[in-house]
Amino acid sequence: MTDWTKRIGGVLVASAMSATLISSPVAAQDEGPIKVGILHSLSGTMAISETTLRDVMLMLIEQQNEAGGILGRQIEPVVVDIASDWPLAAELARRLIEVDEVDAVFGCWTSVCRKSVLPVFEELNSLLFYPVQYEGEESQRNVFYTGASPNQQAIPAVDYLMEEEGVERWVLAGTDYVYPQTTNLILEQYLLDAGVAEDDIMINYTPFGHSDWQTIVSDIVAFGSEGPKTAVVSTINGDANVPFYRELANQGVAAEDIPVVAFSVGEEELSGFDTAPLVGHLAAWNYFMSVETPENEEFIAAWHDYIGSEDRVTNDPMEAHYIGFNMWVEAVEAAGTTDADAVIDAIVGVQVPNLTGGIAEMLPNHHITKPVLIGEIQDDGQFFVVWETEDLVPGDAWSDFLPESAVLEADWTDPINCGNYNTETETCGGSEAVAE
C-alpha cells in the first residue's frame, strides 16, 4: 500500500496528497455494488468536526448492507480526505462522480466547501447530501440540505436570548467566510428590525484556525460592560473554537454575565477539552446526544458498538447524515433506480424518523423539517435542553428578513421547478444563491 492511502474499516481511503482514488474492481454497474461517496475533511482545521461524519456514514452503510443493501445490491463507500482544502474538495467530488461512478455523495461541512463543489454536482447531475447548518440563501436541484437553515437555528436562538435571557446587546462573532457572513447579515437585519440600535451590535470575523483570542475576548468583555445584558452569537467554525472557549475561561467570562450561544459547537468539539468553566453557555441545534427517546438510545448504542468505544459522542450533523442517508435509501427504493433525476423526483415528500422523536420530511425546496433545541453546556460535555420548539420547523431556503430574498421561494417540483422563483414577477432566476 502506498504512503498516500490508508485503510479504515475495510474502506480504501485516498488522502489529500493525491487526487487518485483507488477502489476494488467490480463487475458491470447493474450487477456490482452501488457506490456512495464520502467527502469530508479528515485532516486540517475542519477534521475536529468532520472525521466523525466519515465514521457515521460508514456505520450507516454497514447497517444497510446487513439489512440487504438497496435494490438487492450492496453499497460500497468511497472515502476521500478533502483536507480542509476547498479547491481540492471540488477536484475530488468530480473524481468521485466521473472516475468512481458514485451514485450519491454525502459530505462537506463549511459553506465554502459546499459552494466549491456545487458546480460539479450541477454539471455532472449527481447528488450531494449536505449535513450541516448553513446560511440559507440557496437552493440547488442536485443538493439536499439536511442541516438547519437560519430559521431553524439562528433566528430561534436569538429569540430565546431576547425573551428568556433579556439580552439587549449582541456580539456576532464568526469565522471569515460565507456561512457566518451571510448568517450575521440576516441576524443583523433581524435585530435592527426588532429595534436593536446599531451601537448595540458588534461584529467580528477571524480566519479559519485562529488561535490568539486574548484581544478579541477582551473587546467582548469591554463591550458587555457598557450597559444592558450582552450575549455572543458564535458562528466560529472548526478547531478555532478550542482556544476561543479556553480564552473565555481564562478571562472569567461566565454564562450568567455574557452567555455564548454557538451554532457550530457540539458534543464532538467539546470532547477535546475541560468543559467545567463553560457550564451554562449555550448551543442551538436540532439534536443533542442527551435527548431521551427510544430512537436516540438505539442510535447511540449502535454507534458505540460500531466504533468500539462508549467515550465517542454523537452530535447534530451525525443525525443529519442519518436522516439524509435514510431519505436517499427510501427514494432509491421508491424510484427503483439510483438514477439522479429519478431520485430527485422521488425524494420530495419522503418522511423518515429523526432521533428526537419526530419525523423529518424532505420539502420541495430540498430542505427538511426539524425541531429546534437550545442546550446548556454541562460539565460532562453534554447539553441540557432548556428550550425547544413545540412543532417541527420547515427549513427556509430564502430569508424573510432580507428584502431581496423575501420575495423568493424554492420549489423543485412541477410546475415551478426553480431554486429562486420570484413570487412577484413569477419568473425563475435560476438555482444560484443571491447572497455570496
N, C-alpha and C positions, 0 to 999 in steps of 0.2 A: 504494500500500500504506500502510495507516495506521501510526501510530507504535507501536502495541501488537502488531504482528505482524512476523515476520521469516521468511525462507525459508532452510531448512537442507537442503542436498542434495535440493532439489526438493520438500520437505515443508513445508507451511504450518504454522507454529507459533504458538499463542496464548500471550501472556505472562501473568504474574500480574496485570498491570494491567487485564485484562479477562477475565471468565469466558466471553466469547463465543468460540466456536471456529468457524473458517471452514474448510470443505472443499469440494472441487470437486463440483458436482452430478454425480450418477451415474444410471444407468438403474435399473430395478426391481431390488430387492435380489438376486433369484436370478440376474440377468444381469450385475450390476455386480461391483465388486471386493469382496473380503472385507476388512473394516476391523479393524485392530488398534490399540488404544490404547497409548500410551507415556506413563506417568505418573511423571515424575521431576523432581527439583529441578535446574533449570538456572541458578538464582541463589540467593543466600542461603548460609547456613553449610554446607549439605549439597551444594552444587554441586561442591565439590572432589572428591567421591566419585561423584556421580550423573550428571554430564554424559557421562562415558564410557559409561555404561549406555544412555543415549539413543542414542549413536553406534553401539554394537554391535548394538542392536536394528534400527537402520536398515540395517546391513550384512547381518544375518541375513535380513531381509525382502527385500532386494535379491537376495541369493543364491537365496532360494526362488523369487522371481519369475523369475529367469533359468532356473531348473530347471523352470518350467512352472506355478508357483503351487501352489494347493491346489484339488482337485476341478475342475481346469480353469479356475480363476479366479485373477486376480492379487490380491495383498494390498496394501492401501492403509494406510500408517501414519498415525495421527493423534497428533501430539505436543503435549503440554501442559507448561507450566512451573508446578510447584506451589510453587516459590519458597521451599522450606523452611517452608511455612505449612500446618499440618495441617488446619485447617478448610477452607482453600482446596482441599486435596487431595480432601476428601470432595465438595466442590462440583463440582470438575472431573471427578471419577470419575463422578458422576451425569450430568453433561453428556455425557461420552464415551458412556455407555450409552444414555441417553434421546434425545439430540439427534443425535449422530453415528452411533449404532447400531453401535458396535463389537461384535465377537463375543468378544473376549478383551482383557484388559489386562495389560501387563507393567509392573510398577512398584513404587514405594516403596523406601526404604532403611531408615528408622528404624521401630521398632515402633509409635511413636506415630502415624506416618503410616498404617501398616497397620491399626491399631485404629480410626483415624478413618474409614477407607474401608470397613471390614468390613461395617457395617450396610447400606451402599449396595449392595454386591455380593450380600448375602443377600436384601435386599428386592427387588432387580431381577433376581435369579437370573442373574448374569453371572459371569465367570471372572477371577480375579486370579492371576497367577504372580508370586510374591514371591521375589526372588533373593538375599537377604542372610541371614547368620547371625542367629539371634534367640534369645529366652529360652525357647522352648517354652511349655508350659502352655496349649496352644491347638490346636484342630483344627476348621476350619470347612469345610463342604461345598463352598463356592464358591472356596476358596483352595488353591493348590498351593505348598508350601513347598520351594523348590529350593535354599535356603541351608541352613546347618547348624543343627541343634538342639544344645543343650548337650552331649549325649553324643557329638556328632560334632566338637566343638571345645573347649569349656571344660574338661570333665572330663579328656579325654586330655592337654590342655596342663598341667593341674595334676599329673596322674600323671607326666608327663615331668619336670617340675621337681622333684618329690619323689624320683623314682627315679634320675634321671640327673644332676641338679644338686645334690641333697642339701638342697633348700630346706626350712626349718622355720618361717619367719615369713613372713607374707603381707600385702601391701598390695593391697586390692581397690579400684581407682580407676576411676571411671566418670562418664559424663555423667548428669545427674539426670533420668532418665526410665525408662520401664518395662523396656526391654531390660537395661540394666546393673543396675537394682534387682532384677529377678527372677533374672537370671543369678547375681548375687552372693548372693542368698538361697539359691540352690541350692548354690553353691560354699562358702558359709559352713557350711551344714549338712554338706556332703561333707567339709570339713576337720575339723569337730568330730567327726564320726563316725570319722575317721581318727586321732583322738587329739590333734589340734592344740588347744592351750589358747586360750581366748578372748582372753587378753592378747597372743597371738601373731598376732592378726588385726586389721588396721587397715583401716577402710572410709572412703572419701572420695568425695563427689559434687560435681561442678561443673556450672554451666549450659552449654547449647549456646553455642559461640563463646567460651568462656572463654579469656582471654589472659594473665592475670597468674599465673604458676605458681611464682614465686620462693619464696613461703612454703610452698606445698604440697610442692614438691620438697625444700625444707629439712627439712620434717617427715618425709618419706620417708627422707632420709639419716640423720636422727636415730634413727628407728625401726630402720633397718637396722644401726645401730652398736651396738645394745644386746645383741648376743649372736649367736645362730645365724644361718646364711645366710638372707637375705631376698630375696624376689622381688616384683615388681609385676605383677599381673594386670590389664591395662588394657582396659576397655570404654569408653574415651573415643572419642567419635564426631565426625566432621566436621573442620572446619578448626582446632578446638582442639588437634588433635594436633601441628600445626606448632610453636606456641610451647611445648607440653609437651616435645617432644623437644629443642627448642633449649635449654630451661632445664636439661634433664638434662645436655646437653653443657656448658653454662655452669658447672654445679656439679661437673663431672667425674665424673658417675655412670657408671662403666664397667660393661659387661655382666658381667665376671668378679666384680664386687663385688655389684651389685644388678641382676640381669637383669630386663628388662621383657619380658613376653610380651603381645602385643597381639592383639585379636580383630577390630579394625576398621581396622588399618593394613596396607596392601598396597603394591604397586608404584606405583599411581596416587598415593597420598598421599605416598610417599617421593620421587616425581619432582620435588616442588616445593622441595626444599632439600638442602643438603650432608649426605650420609649418613655421611661418613667418621667423625665422632665416635660414630656409633650402631652401628658394626660389632660384631656379636656379640649385640645384642639380638634378640629373637625375635618371631615371629608364628605363630599357629596358624590354618591354613586347610585347605581341601580341594583347592586348586590353587595352584601357583606358576608364573609365566611361565618359570622356569628348568627346569621338568620336561622331560626329553628323551624325547619319544615322537613317532612319526610324526603322530599326530592333532594334537598341540600345535604341531609345526612347521608343519603345513598351516594351522592356525588363525591362527598369528602372521603367516605370510606373507600370508594373505588380509586380515587386519586392517591390516597395513602398506600393502598395495596399496589397500585401500578408503580409508583415512584419509589416504594420501599422505605419510606420514612414518614413517621407521623409528625415530624417537625416542619414539613413543607406545607405552606399555606395555600389557600385558594383566594381568588380575587375577582373583581368585576369583569375585566377583559377575558378571563378564562370562561366565565359564564357566557359572555357574548360569543365566543367561539363555540361553546356547547350549543347555544341556540342556533347560530348560523350553520353549523355543520348539520344539525338535525333538520333544519329547514331545507338545506340542499339535498339531503337524502330523501326527504319526503317529496320534493319537487322532481327529482330524477325518477323516483318510482312512479309518480303520477304521470310524468311525460313518457315514460318507457324508454328513455334515452338520456345520454349526457350531453346531447347537442345544446349549445349555449342558447340559441333562440327558443328552443322548446322549453328549457328550464326557466328562462326569463318569463315566458308566458305562464308557466305552471306555478311559479313560486308565489305570485301575488295572492294573498288570502290564505296562504299556508299558516297553520297555527300549531305551535309546539309548546310544551310546558317550559316555563322558566324555573329557576331554582328557589324563588321566593314564594311559591305557591300560586302563581298566576299563569296566564297564557300569553305568550308572545305571538304576535301576528305580523306577517310581512305586509306592509301597506303599499298602495300603488306608487308612492314616492320612493320606494326601496328603503325606507326606514321602518322601524318596528315599534310596537307598543311596549312600554316599560313602566314599572313603578319607580318612584324617586325616593331615595333614603338619605337621611343625614345621620352620620355616625360620629361619636366622640371617641378619640383615641384612648385606649385603656393601657395600663402598664404592662400587659402581656402582649402588646402589639395588635390586639384585636379592636374591633369597634363596637360600641354600644349604640344601638339605634335610638336616637332621641326624637326623630320625626320622620314621617313617611306620608306619601300621598294616599288618599283614600281609594283612588281609582288608578288604573293604568293610564299613562300619558302617551298619546301618539306622537311620534317624532316628526318635527317640522323640518323640512329641507331649507326653507327660507324664513328669515326672521320677520316677525310682525313689527319690530322696533327700529328697523332701518327703512327709510322711505322708499329706496329703490328696490327693496326686497319685499315689502309688504304687499305689493300687487302681484307677486309671482307665486305660482304653485307648481309642484311636480306631480306628474301622473303618467306612468309608463304603461297605461292600458289605453285601448281604443275608446273614444276617437282622438283623445288629446295626444298621447304618446310623446311626451315632451318633458324635459327636465326643468325648464324655466318658462312656463307658459304665463304670458301676461294676461291677467284676467280683465284688464281694462281695454286693451287693444285686441284681445282674443287672437294673439299671434304667439308663435313659438320662437324663442330666441336661441334655442339650441340647448346643449347639455352642460356648457361650461359655467363655472361659478362667476357671479358678478364681482364678489369681493375676493381679491387675491392677496 
